[in-house]
Amino acid sequence: MTRSTHPAGRQRPSGAFGPVRDETRNTRIIEAVLDLIIENGYAELTMAAVAARAEVAKATVYRRWASREDLVADALESLMLPGVPAETTAAATLRGDLIATLTHSSACLQPQGRRFSAVLAAATGSHPQITDTLRERYIAGQREGIAACLHRAQQRDEITAERVEGLLAPDRLEIAAAVGVMVLQEDLLGAVLDTDGIARLVDQVLLPLIGATPTD
């Protein structure tokens, strides 16, 4: 699986600790985190295990990330693929835009990425700090993606500005409900979402909550 690592949001400042970073090492470290959590769960993850899997010194990991929580946060963000795909901006309808956007941002085309998100979500009960990580990196990213779809639909006159403003109000739960299904997909559905599952989520949950008609 080809993974894309974002500029790490929780890494220590460049040059503050040790030599200049080797981005290849960063990629290996992030991949090690993804693999280890999928194999053993969050509870068993240690900085030493990550270093061993990435074939780097433990000090190399600590020079870049202060804690395993920071490391996991960046690993999660590596799954939130950068940029907006062409098929999203070219989508002719809100439905098509939502499916393309959520397929892209949820790593649903990457089996290991889907599994990583599901395993991490399952760890929130016993490791509350993971809840903050999911909220900051995954949940916020999904909400932003859906909001962008709504704004594009408004520009196409599919939905009114007033409706978009109402749906994005802090006390509204329509978008939060759909994102909640994505976060807890394995517990709720018995499996992680694939591309067909994303389409069903849009048709059966998101569009009805938004108040839009599913059209191609």
JOGI-V447085 format. One record per pair of residues at least 4 apart in sequence whose C-alpha atoms are under 6 Angstrom apart, sorted by the first residue. I is the first residue (numbers start at 0). GAP is how many residues later the second one is. D is the distance in Angstrom with one decimal. If there is no record, write none. Layout:
# JOGI-V447085
I/GAP/D + I/GAP/D
This chain:
# JOGI-V447085
3/74/5.6 + 4/73/4.4 + 5/72/5.5 + 7/66/5.7 + 9/60/5.6 + 10/53/5.2 + 10/54/4.9 + 11/52/5.4 + 11/53/6.0 + 16/46/5.7 + 27/26/5.2 + 28/25/5.2 + 29/45/5.4 + 31/4/6.0 + 31/18/5.6 + 31/21/5.6 + 31/22/5.6 + 35/4/5.8 + 36/4/4.3 + 36/5/5.3 + 37/78/5.5 + 47/10/5.7 + 50/4/5.8 + 50/5/5.1 + 50/6/5.8 + 50/7/5.1 + 61/4/5.6 + 64/6/5.9 + 67/4/6.0 + 72/60/5.7 + 76/60/6.0 + 78/28/5.8 + 79/25/5.1 + 80/24/6.0 + 86/4/5.9 + 87/9/5.2 + 87/12/5.4 + 87/13/6.0 + 90/5/5.6 + 90/6/5.1 + 93/59/5.5 + 96/4/6.0 + 97/4/6.0 + 98/4/5.9 + 98/100/5.8 + 101/4/5.7 + 102/5/5.5 + 106/6/5.6 + 106/7/5.9 + 107/6/5.6 + 107/86/5.5 + 122/4/5.8 + 123/4/5.2 + 123/6/5.4 + 123/7/5.4 + 132/4/6.0 + 133/4/5.0 + 133/5/5.9 + 134/4/4.8 + 134/5/5.9 + 135/4/5.7 + 152/5/5.2 + 153/4/5.7 + 153/5/4.9 + 153/6/5.8 + 172/4/5.8 + 173/35/5.5 + 175/4/5.9 + 177/28/5.8 + 180/4/5.2 + 184/4/5.5 + 184/7/5.6 + 185/4/4.8 + 185/5/4.5 + 185/6/5.0 + 192/4/5.0 + 199/4/5.6 + 200/4/5.2 + 201/4/4.7 + 201/5/5.7 + 202/4/5.6 + 202/11/5.9 + 206/4/5.9 + 206/5/5.1
